[in-house]
Amino acid sequence: MGKEELQFIFSLFSFVGVIGILFYLIVAKANADEQREKIEMLELKNSSLQDYIYKLDEQIESNKTLSESDIKQQIIEMYEEGKEVMVIENTLNIPRAKIEMVIKFYKLQKER
């Protein structure tokens, strides 16, 4: 092999190497951007979960302040006023099943 052929081969390898390095840099940049987006999404989810937990804690604390008899009395009063179960549920933040149970027992006691 002549001198010119060796230079051509080395130039070709250098060119392929430069293209490979550029390709690697582009792929690494794309991966870094993707990772940044994932981190932002996780931070957003984390903050929304923390807000949700905070709201649940507030609801638990507000429900603890009322005794069971007070809650039952409020449910009965709202039921007697003609409010629907869904309205009572949203107003008092009490599960529908519990409201329905209180109303059923109230109806049974009323029949006696």
N, CA, C and O atoms as a GROMACS GRO file, in nm:
protein
  448
    1MET      N    1   0.083  -0.118   0.000
    1MET     CA    2   0.000   0.000   0.000
    1MET      C    3   0.087   0.124   0.000
    1MET      O    4   0.192   0.134   0.064
    2GLY      N    5   0.035   0.215  -0.076
    2GLY     CA    6   0.111   0.339  -0.086
    2GLY      C    7   0.073   0.436   0.025
    2GLY      O    8  -0.020   0.415   0.103
    3LYS      N    9   0.149   0.541   0.026
    3LYS     CA   10   0.132   0.645   0.126
    3LYS      C   11  -0.006   0.710   0.113
    3LYS      O   12  -0.071   0.738   0.213
    4GLU      N   13  -0.049   0.734  -0.009
    4GLU     CA   14  -0.178   0.800  -0.034
    4GLU      C   15  -0.294   0.709   0.007
    4GLU      O   16  -0.394   0.756   0.060
    5GLU      N   17  -0.279   0.579  -0.017
    5GLU     CA   18  -0.386   0.487   0.022
    5GLU      C   19  -0.400   0.480   0.174
    5GLU      O   20  -0.511   0.473   0.224
    6LEU      N   21  -0.289   0.481   0.246
    6LEU     CA   22  -0.294   0.480   0.392
    6LEU      C   23  -0.357   0.609   0.446
    6LEU      O   24  -0.435   0.605   0.540
    7GLN      N   25  -0.321   0.721   0.385
    7GLN     CA   26  -0.381   0.848   0.426
    7GLN      C   27  -0.532   0.846   0.404
    7GLN      O   28  -0.609   0.896   0.486
    8PHE      N   29  -0.574   0.788   0.291
    8PHE     CA   30  -0.716   0.780   0.260
    8PHE      C   31  -0.788   0.693   0.363
    8PHE      O   32  -0.897   0.728   0.410
    9ILE      N   33  -0.729   0.579   0.398
    9ILE     CA   34  -0.789   0.488   0.495
    9ILE      C   35  -0.797   0.555   0.633
    9ILE      O   36  -0.901   0.548   0.699
   10PHE      N   37  -0.688   0.620   0.676
   10PHE     CA   38  -0.690   0.691   0.804
   10PHE      C   39  -0.790   0.806   0.803
   10PHE      O   40  -0.858   0.830   0.902
   11SER      N   41  -0.800   0.876   0.693
   11SER     CA   42  -0.897   0.984   0.681
   11SER      C   43  -1.040   0.929   0.690
   11SER      O   44  -1.127   0.988   0.754
   12LEU      N   45  -1.061   0.814   0.624
   12LEU     CA   46  -1.193   0.752   0.627
   12LEU      C   47  -1.227   0.709   0.769
   12LEU      O   48  -1.339   0.732   0.814
   13PHE      N   49  -1.133   0.646   0.841
   13PHE     CA   50  -1.155   0.607   0.980
   13PHE      C   51  -1.181   0.730   1.068
   13PHE      O   52  -1.267   0.726   1.155
   14SER      N   53  -1.108   0.836   1.046
   14SER     CA   54  -1.127   0.959   1.123
   14SER      C   55  -1.265   1.015   1.098
   14SER      O   56  -1.333   1.059   1.192
   15PHE      N   57  -1.308   1.015   0.973
   15PHE     CA   58  -1.440   1.066   0.937
   15PHE      C   59  -1.550   0.983   1.004
   15PHE      O   60  -1.645   1.038   1.059
   16VAL      N   61  -1.535   0.850   0.997
   16VAL     CA   62  -1.633   0.762   1.061
   16VAL      C   63  -1.632   0.784   1.212
   16VAL      O   64  -1.738   0.783   1.275
   17GLY      N   65  -1.516   0.802   1.269
   17GLY     CA   66  -1.505   0.829   1.414
   17GLY      C   67  -1.574   0.958   1.452
   17GLY      O   68  -1.646   0.963   1.552
   18VAL      N   69  -1.554   1.063   1.374
   18VAL     CA   70  -1.618   1.192   1.402
   18VAL      C   71  -1.770   1.178   1.391
   18VAL      O   72  -1.844   1.230   1.475
   19ILE      N   73  -1.816   1.109   1.288
   19ILE     CA   74  -1.961   1.087   1.270
   19ILE      C   75  -2.015   1.006   1.389
   19ILE      O   76  -2.123   1.036   1.440
   20GLY      N   77  -1.941   0.905   1.433
   20GLY     CA   78  -1.983   0.825   1.547
   20GLY      C   79  -1.992   0.908   1.674
   20GLY      O   80  -2.087   0.894   1.751
   21ILE      N   81  -1.893   0.993   1.696
   21ILE     CA   82  -1.894   1.079   1.815
   21ILE      C   83  -2.013   1.175   1.809
   21ILE      O   84  -2.081   1.195   1.910
   22LEU      N   85  -2.038   1.235   1.693
   22LEU     CA   86  -2.153   1.325   1.678
   22LEU      C   87  -2.284   1.251   1.704
   22LEU      O   88  -2.373   1.303   1.771
   23PHE      N   89  -2.296   1.131   1.650
   23PHE     CA   90  -2.416   1.051   1.672
   23PHE      C   91  -2.433   1.021   1.820
   23PHE      O   92  -2.544   1.031   1.872
   24TYR      N   93  -2.326   0.985   1.887
   24TYR     CA   94  -2.330   0.956   2.030
   24TYR      C   95  -2.374   1.080   2.108
   24TYR      O   96  -2.456   1.070   2.200
   25LEU      N   97  -2.321   1.196   2.073
   25LEU     CA   98  -2.358   1.319   2.142
   25LEU      C   99  -2.506   1.352   2.123
   25LEU      O  100  -2.573   1.397   2.216
   26ILE      N  101  -2.556   1.330   2.002
   26ILE     CA  102  -2.698   1.357   1.974
   26ILE      C  103  -2.787   1.263   2.055
   26ILE      O  104  -2.886   1.306   2.114
   27VAL      N  105  -2.751   1.135   2.059
   27VAL     CA  106  -2.829   1.038   2.135
   27VAL      C  107  -2.822   1.069   2.284
   27VAL      O  108  -2.923   1.059   2.353
   28ALA      N  109  -2.706   1.105   2.334
   28ALA     CA  110  -2.690   1.138   2.476
   28ALA      C  111  -2.773   1.261   2.511
   28ALA      O  112  -2.835   1.265   2.617
   29LYS      N  113  -2.776   1.360   2.424
   29LYS     CA  114  -2.857   1.481   2.447
   29LYS      C  115  -3.005   1.446   2.450
   29LYS      O  116  -3.078   1.496   2.536
   30ALA      N  117  -3.050   1.360   2.359
   30ALA     CA  118  -3.191   1.319   2.355
   30ALA      C  119  -3.228   1.244   2.482
   30ALA      O  120  -3.335   1.265   2.538
   31ASN      N  121  -3.140   1.156   2.528
   31ASN     CA  122  -3.165   1.082   2.653
   31ASN      C  123  -3.170   1.175   2.773
   31ASN      O  124  -3.253   1.157   2.862
   32ALA      N  125  -3.081   1.274   2.776
   32ALA     CA  126  -3.081   1.370   2.886
   32ALA      C  127  -3.210   1.451   2.887
   32ALA      O  128  -3.267   1.475   2.993
   33ASP      N  129  -3.256   1.494   2.769
   33ASP     CA  130  -3.382   1.568   2.760
   33ASP      C  131  -3.499   1.482   2.806
   33ASP      O  132  -3.588   1.529   2.878
   34GLU      N  133  -3.499   1.356   2.765
   34GLU     CA  134  -3.606   1.264   2.805
   34GLU      C  135  -3.605   1.243   2.956
   34GLU      O  136  -3.710   1.239   3.019
   35GLN      N  137  -3.487   1.228   3.013
   35GLN     CA  138  -3.475   1.210   3.157
   35GLN      C  139  -3.524   1.334   3.231
   35GLN      O  140  -3.591   1.323   3.334
   36ARG      N  141  -3.491   1.454   3.179
   36ARG     CA  142  -3.538   1.578   3.239
   36ARG      C  143  -3.690   1.586   3.238
   36ARG      O  144  -3.751   1.627   3.336
   37GLU      N  145  -3.751   1.547   3.126
   37GLU     CA  146  -3.897   1.548   3.116
   37GLU      C  147  -3.959   1.450   3.215
   37GLU      O  148  -4.060   1.480   3.279
   38LYS      N  149  -3.898   1.331   3.228
   38LYS     CA  150  -3.949   1.233   3.324
   38LYS      C  151  -3.939   1.286   3.467
   38LYS      O  152  -4.030   1.265   3.547
   39ILE      N  153  -3.829   1.352   3.498
   39ILE     CA  154  -3.810   1.408   3.632
   39ILE      C  155  -3.915   1.515   3.659
   39ILE      O  156  -3.971   1.521   3.769
   40GLU      N  157  -3.942   1.601   3.560
   40GLU     CA  158  -4.044   1.704   3.577
   40GLU      C  159  -4.181   1.642   3.600
   40GLU      O  160  -4.257   1.689   3.684
   41MET      N  161  -4.213   1.536   3.525
   41MET     CA  162  -4.342   1.469   3.543
   41MET      C  163  -4.352   1.407   3.682
   41MET      O  164  -4.456   1.416   3.747
   42LEU      N  165  -4.244   1.343   3.727
   42LEU     CA  166  -4.244   1.283   3.860
   42LEU      C  167  -4.257   1.389   3.969
   42LEU      O  168  -4.327   1.366   4.068
   43GLU      N  169  -4.191   1.503   3.952
   43GLU     CA  170  -4.204   1.610   4.049
   43GLU      C  171  -4.347   1.664   4.052
   43GLU      O  172  -4.400   1.696   4.158
   44LEU      N  173  -4.409   1.674   3.935
   44LEU     CA  174  -4.548   1.719   3.928
   44LEU      C  175  -4.641   1.620   3.998
   44LEU      O  176  -4.728   1.659   4.075
   45LYS      N  177  -4.621   1.490   3.971
   45LYS     CA  178  -4.701   1.388   4.036
   45LYS      C  179  -4.679   1.389   4.187
   45LYS      O  180  -4.773   1.375   4.264
   46ASN      N  181  -4.555   1.407   4.227
   46ASN     CA  182  -4.522   1.411   4.369
   46ASN      C  183  -4.592   1.528   4.438
   46ASN      O  184  -4.648   1.513   4.546
   47SER      N  185  -4.589   1.644   4.375
   47SER     CA  186  -4.654   1.759   4.437
   47SER      C  187  -4.806   1.741   4.441
   47SER      O  188  -4.870   1.781   4.538
   48SER      N  189  -4.863   1.682   4.336
   48SER     CA  190  -5.009   1.660   4.339
   48SER      C  191  -5.046   1.557   4.445
   48SER      O  192  -5.149   1.570   4.511
   49LEU      N  193  -4.963   1.454   4.463
   49LEU     CA  194  -4.988   1.355   4.569
   49LEU      C  195  -4.975   1.418   4.707
   49LEU      O  196  -5.051   1.386   4.798
   50GLN      N  197  -4.878   1.507   4.724
   50GLN     CA  198  -4.863   1.574   4.852
   50GLN      C  199  -4.984   1.664   4.880
   50GLN      O  200  -5.030   1.671   4.994
   51ASP      N  201  -5.035   1.732   4.778
   51ASP     CA  202  -5.156   1.813   4.795
   51ASP      C  203  -5.274   1.724   4.832
   51ASP      O  204  -5.353   1.759   4.919
   52TYR      N  205  -5.285   1.610   4.766
   52TYR     CA  206  -5.394   1.516   4.795
   52TYR      C  207  -5.387   1.467   4.939
   52TYR      O  208  -5.488   1.462   5.008
   53ILE      N  209  -5.267   1.431   4.984
   53ILE     CA  210  -5.248   1.384   5.121
   53ILE      C  211  -5.283   1.494   5.220
   53ILE      O  212  -5.345   1.469   5.323
   54TYR      N  213  -5.242   1.617   5.188
   54TYR     CA  214  -5.273   1.730   5.276
   54TYR      C  215  -5.424   1.750   5.288
   54TYR      O  216  -5.476   1.772   5.397
   55LYS      N  217  -5.495   1.743   5.174
   55LYS     CA  218  -5.640   1.758   5.176
   55LYS      C  219  -5.707   1.644   5.253
   55LYS      O  220  -5.802   1.667   5.328
   56LEU      N  221  -5.657   1.523   5.235
   56LEU     CA  222  -5.712   1.410   5.311
   56LEU      C  223  -5.690   1.428   5.461
   56LEU      O  224  -5.780   1.400   5.541
   57ASP      N  225  -5.573   1.475   5.498
   57ASP     CA  226  -5.546   1.500   5.640
   57ASP      C  227  -5.642   1.604   5.695
   57ASP      O  228  -5.691   1.591   5.807
   58GLU      N  229  -5.668   1.709   5.616
   58GLU     CA  230  -5.762   1.812   5.661
   58GLU      C  231  -5.903   1.753   5.677
   58GLU      O  232  -5.973   1.784   5.774
   59GLN      N  233  -5.943   1.668   5.583
   59GLN     CA  234  -6.075   1.607   5.593
   59GLN      C  235  -6.085   1.516   5.715
   59GLN      O  236  -6.186   1.515   5.786
   60ILE      N  237  -5.979   1.441   5.739
   60ILE     CA  238  -5.979   1.352   5.855
   60ILE      C  239  -5.988   1.433   5.983
   60ILE      O  240  -6.063   1.398   6.074
   61GLU      N  241  -5.913   1.542   5.989
   61GLU     CA  242  -5.917   1.626   6.108
   61GLU      C  243  -6.053   1.691   6.125
   61GLU      O  244  -6.103   1.702   6.238
   62SER      N  245  -6.115   1.734   6.015
   62SER     CA  246  -6.247   1.796   6.027
   62SER      C  247  -6.353   1.694   6.066
   62SER      O  248  -6.447   1.726   6.139
   63ASN      N  249  -6.338   1.570   6.019
   63ASN     CA  250  -6.433   1.465   6.056
   63ASN      C  251  -6.412   1.419   6.200
   63ASN      O  252  -6.507   1.374   6.264
   64LYS      N  253  -6.291   1.431   6.251
   64LYS     CA  254  -6.265   1.390   6.389
   64LYS      C  255  -6.330   1.486   6.488
   64LYS      O  256  -6.364   1.447   6.600
   65THR      N  257  -6.348   1.611   6.447
   65THR     CA  258  -6.404   1.709   6.540
   65THR      C  259  -6.551   1.680   6.568
   65THR      O  260  -6.601   1.713   6.676
   66LEU      N  261  -6.620   1.620   6.473
   66LEU     CA  262  -6.761   1.586   6.495
   66LEU      C  263  -6.771   1.446   6.552
   66LEU      O  264  -6.702   1.354   6.509
   67SER      N  265  -6.857   1.432   6.651
   67SER     CA  266  -6.877   1.298   6.707
   67SER      C  267  -6.973   1.222   6.617
   67SER      O  268  -7.037   1.279   6.529
   68GLU      N  269  -6.981   1.093   6.640
   68GLU     CA  270  -7.067   1.007   6.559
   68GLU      C  271  -7.213   1.049   6.571
   68GLU      O  272  -7.286   1.050   6.472
   69SER      N  273  -7.254   1.083   6.691
   69SER     CA  274  -7.395   1.121   6.709
   69SER      C  275  -7.425   1.253   6.638
   69SER      O  276  -7.534   1.270   6.583
   70ASP      N  277  -7.328   1.346   6.639
   70ASP     CA  278  -7.347   1.472   6.567
   70ASP      C  279  -7.359   1.448   6.417
   70ASP      O  280  -7.442   1.509   6.350
   71ILE      N  281  -7.277   1.359   6.366
   71ILE     CA  282  -7.280   1.328   6.223
   71ILE      C  283  -7.413   1.264   6.187
   71ILE      O  284  -7.475   1.300   6.086
   72LYS      N  285  -7.457   1.169   6.269
   72LYS     CA  286  -7.586   1.103   6.243
   72LYS      C  287  -7.699   1.204   6.248
   72LYS      O  288  -7.790   1.200   6.166
   73GLN      N  289  -7.693   1.295   6.344
   73GLN     CA  290  -7.798   1.396   6.357
   73GLN      C  291  -7.800   1.488   6.234
   73GLN      O  292  -7.908   1.524   6.186
   74GLN      N  293  -7.683   1.526   6.185
   74GLN     CA  294  -7.677   1.611   6.066
   74GLN      C  295  -7.733   1.538   5.945
   74GLN      O  296  -7.804   1.597   5.864
   75ILE      N  297  -7.700   1.411   5.932
   75ILE     CA  298  -7.751   1.332   5.819
   75ILE      C  299  -7.903   1.325   5.825
   75ILE      O  300  -7.971   1.344   5.724
   76ILE      N  301  -7.956   1.299   5.943
   76ILE     CA  302  -8.102   1.288   5.958
   76ILE      C  303  -8.170   1.422   5.929
   76ILE      O  304  -8.273   1.427   5.862
   77GLU      N  305  -8.110   1.531   5.980
   77GLU     CA  306  -8.167   1.664   5.954
   77GLU      C  307  -8.170   1.695   5.804
   77GLU      O  308  -8.270   1.743   5.752
   78MET      N  309  -8.060   1.667   5.738
   78MET     CA  310  -8.053   1.695   5.594
   78MET      C  311  -8.150   1.605   5.517
   78MET      O  312  -8.209   1.648   5.418
   79TYR      N  313  -8.165   1.482   5.563
   79TYR     CA  314  -8.258   1.390   5.497
   79TYR      C  315  -8.403   1.438   5.515
   79TYR      O  316  -8.483   1.431   5.422
   80GLU      N  317  -8.435   1.485   5.635
   80GLU     CA  318  -8.569   1.535   5.660
   80GLU      C  319  -8.599   1.661   5.581
   80GLU      O  320  -8.714   1.689   5.548
   81GLU      N  321  -8.494   1.738   5.551
   81GLU     CA  322  -8.511   1.858   5.469
   81GLU      C  323  -8.536   1.824   5.323
   81GLU      O  324  -8.574   1.910   5.243
   82GLY      N  325  -8.515   1.697   5.289
   82GLY     CA  326  -8.542   1.651   5.152
   82GLY      C  327  -8.419   1.652   5.062
   82GLY      O  328  -8.432   1.641   4.940
   83LYS      N  329  -8.304   1.664   5.120
   83LYS     CA  330  -8.181   1.664   5.040
   83LYS      C  331  -8.148   1.522   4.996
   83LYS      O  332  -8.174   1.426   5.069
   84GLU      N  333  -8.092   1.510   4.879
   84GLU     CA  334  -8.055   1.379   4.825
   84GLU      C  335  -7.928   1.328   4.892
   84GLU      O  336  -7.853   1.404   4.952
   85VAL      N  337  -7.907   1.199   4.879
   85VAL     CA  338  -7.791   1.134   4.941
   85VAL      C  339  -7.661   1.193   4.887
   85VAL      O  340  -7.565   1.212   4.961
   86MET      N  341  -7.659   1.220   4.757
   86MET     CA  342  -7.536   1.274   4.697
   86MET      C  343  -7.503   1.412   4.754
   86MET      O  344  -7.386   1.444   4.776
   87VAL      N  345  -7.604   1.494   4.777
   87VAL     CA  346  -7.582   1.627   4.835
   87VAL      C  347  -7.528   1.614   4.978
   87VAL      O  348  -7.436   1.685   5.018
   88ILE      N  349  -7.587   1.522   5.053
   88ILE     CA  350  -7.541   1.499   5.190
   88ILE      C  351  -7.396   1.450   5.189
   88ILE      O  352  -7.314   1.492   5.270
   89GLU      N  353  -7.368   1.359   5.096
   89GLU     CA  354  -7.232   1.303   5.084
   89GLU      C  355  -7.131   1.413   5.056
   89GLU      O  356  -7.025   1.417   5.119
   90ASN      N  357  -7.161   1.501   4.963
   90ASN     CA  358  -7.067   1.607   4.926
   90ASN      C  359  -7.056   1.713   5.035
   90ASN      O  360  -6.949   1.771   5.055
   91THR      N  361  -7.166   1.739   5.103
   91THR     CA  362  -7.164   1.843   5.207
   91THR      C  363  -7.084   1.798   5.329
   91THR      O  364  -7.002   1.874   5.382
   92LEU      N  365  -7.108   1.676   5.373
   92LEU     CA  366  -7.045   1.630   5.497
   92LEU      C  367  -6.917   1.550   5.476
   92LEU      O  368  -6.848   1.517   5.572
   93ASN      N  369  -6.885   1.518   5.351
   93ASN     CA  370  -6.767   1.437   5.321
   93ASN      C  371  -6.771   1.303   5.394
   93ASN      O  372  -6.675   1.260   5.457
   94ILE      N  373  -6.886   1.238   5.383
   94ILE     CA  374  -6.907   1.108   5.446
   94ILE      C  375  -6.943   1.010   5.334
   94ILE      O  376  -7.016   1.046   5.242
   95PRO      N  377  -6.893   0.887   5.341
   95PRO     CA  378  -6.923   0.790   5.236
   95PRO      C  379  -7.072   0.763   5.222
   95PRO      O  380  -7.147   0.765   5.321
   96ARG      N  381  -7.114   0.738   5.101
   96ARG     CA  382  -7.255   0.715   5.069
   96ARG      C  383  -7.311   0.595   5.148
   96ARG      O  384  -7.424   0.600   5.196
   97ALA      N  385  -7.232   0.491   5.161
   97ALA     CA  386  -7.280   0.371   5.231
   97ALA      C  387  -7.316   0.404   5.376
   97ALA      O  388  -7.416   0.354   5.429
   98LYS      N  389  -7.235   0.485   5.440
   98LYS     CA  390  -7.261   0.521   5.579
   98LYS      C  391  -7.389   0.605   5.588
   98LYS      O  392  -7.469   0.586   5.680
   99ILE      N  393  -7.408   0.697   5.495
   99ILE     CA  394  -7.528   0.780   5.494
   99ILE      C  395  -7.652   0.694   5.475
   99ILE      O  396  -7.752   0.710   5.546
  100GLU      N  397  -7.645   0.603   5.379
  100GLU     CA  398  -7.759   0.514   5.353
  100GLU      C  399  -7.791   0.427   5.475
  100GLU      O  400  -7.907   0.401   5.506
  101MET      N  401  -7.686   0.383   5.543
  101MET     CA  402  -7.707   0.300   5.663
  101MET      C  403  -7.778   0.381   5.772
  101MET      O  404  -7.871   0.331   5.835
  102VAL      N  405  -7.734   0.506   5.794
  102VAL     CA  406  -7.796   0.590   5.896
  102VAL      C  407  -7.942   0.616   5.860
  102VAL      O  408  -8.029   0.612   5.948
  103ILE      N  409  -7.970   0.641   5.732
  103ILE     CA  410  -8.107   0.668   5.689
  103ILE      C  411  -8.195   0.543   5.707
  103ILE      O  412  -8.309   0.554   5.750
  104LYS      N  413  -8.141   0.426   5.675
  104LYS     CA  414  -8.218   0.302   5.693
  104LYS      C  415  -8.253   0.280   5.840
  104LYS      O  416  -8.367   0.246   5.872
  105PHE      N  417  -8.155   0.298   5.929
  105PHE     CA  418  -8.183   0.281   6.072
  105PHE      C  419  -8.282   0.386   6.120
  105PHE      O  420  -8.368   0.357   6.205
  106TYR      N  421  -8.271   0.506   6.068
  106TYR     CA  422  -8.366   0.612   6.106
  106TYR      C  423  -8.508   0.575   6.063
  106TYR      O  424  -8.602   0.594   6.140
  107LYS      N  425  -8.522   0.524   5.942
  107LYS     CA  426  -8.654   0.481   5.892
  107LYS      C  427  -8.710   0.367   5.977
  107LYS      O  428  -8.829   0.366   6.010
  108LEU      N  429  -8.623   0.271   6.014
  108LEU     CA  430  -8.666   0.160   6.098
  108LEU      C  431  -8.713   0.208   6.235
  108LEU      O  432  -8.814   0.160   6.287
  109GLN      N  433  -8.641   0.301   6.293
  109GLN     CA  434  -8.678   0.354   6.424
  109GLN      C  435  -8.808   0.435   6.414
  109GLN      O  436  -8.889   0.435   6.506
  110LYS      N  437  -8.824   0.503   6.303
  110LYS     CA  438  -8.942   0.585   6.283
  110LYS      C  439  -9.067   0.499   6.269
  110LYS      O  440  -9.175   0.540   6.311
  111GLU      N  441  -9.053   0.380   6.208
  111GLU     CA  442  -9.166   0.289   6.190
  111GLU      C  443  -9.213   0.228   6.319
  111GLU      O  444  -9.330   0.194   6.331
  112ARG      N  445  -9.126   0.214   6.415
  112ARG     CA  446  -9.162   0.152   6.545
  112ARG      C  447  -9.244   0.239   6.626
  112ARG      O  448  -9.282   0.202   6.737
   0.00000   0.00000   0.00000
